[in-house]
């Protein structure tokens, strides 16, 4: 069992904080991308919501992973085959998808995408000695075992980084928090944020919770945030609930600024939403599509051409995840004829030895705990687009 460790976050943060062979087919609950080159391919499974309320996350991960596989297979070295299963953000369906992928012959798992399903699947991967690299499930408990690693930051580190960024950039001193107490992702960030805020001189003037059973009416939480005199509302939640809260803030005339984490990535894609209300919203995310470096612009261009939309940080996490698996396979001498357990042993040893320059971080390295070490960033919604801060 691993002990959860806090990453050492850079004091000076330059925030901008969230693979398919030539043919692919999508039918119902799964998407499979096959190697275009001759010879055997290493089988990578993926699990995430392709349908339902969290589908924006799962489809972005699937798409980002497909692009990476396509590029890797075109290089003619190690070949990958990707089979991505839909779990609808449901833990039981995620477990069923995992078992389907094992029957398919999966040798490594990219997933799951969201935290609650990953908390269910991760213990099964540990029992099977199946390598797990999640692009975006950020709870500490998903990497308790030594077979599991994350591309994203853990929830506690997002909470710490958020408090540090708000304090160090003078965004506010009086903070209201609205969070989902029934969700591991939201609660994990919330708890660490409160602890770090106390050390940074930030005053929590309102701390309001909701649950999965009561997340459509936020009038009381917003009223308390407004009456508390909060200068900033911290939302460590997902974008669908954030949309409703921001609408309620507008309705009540609450002018506090809004700051969130990677779960807010998706606000600009909500069908029918008044995106003008999102102007000025800030969020920690490891990726900004408007970044001017060549790597980001090449990825964005390919993604937009293939999928007709701008990639979010979940797509970038998945793209980096596949390239991380490639680097670990090369370091560990993995070949397609190895069984899943042998692949896992090789990748576990390799993960703490590799360095990956990705879309979501330069010089990414991994601790034995499974946590990634990279500098966090932040973006701000301006003129209807995410802009690096």
Protein Blocks (a to p, Z undefined) as FASTA:
>chain_A
ZZdddddddfbacdfbdcddfbdcdehjbccdddfbecddddddddddfedjklmmmmmm
mmmmmmmmmmmmmnopacdddddddehhpaklmmmmmmmmmmnopabdcddfblmlmmmm
mmmmmmnopacddfklcbfklmmpmkbccfbdcfklmmmmmmmmmmmnopafbdcddddf
kbmklmmmmmmmmmmmmmnopacfbdcdddfklcfbcklmmmmmmmnopabdcddbdfkl
mmmmmmmmmmnopabdcdddfklgojlmpghiafklmgoiacddfbdfkbcbfklmmmmm
mmmmmnopacdfklmmmmmmmmmmmmmmmmnopafkbcfklmmmmmmmmmmmpccddfkb
ghiacdfkopacddddddddeehiacdZZ
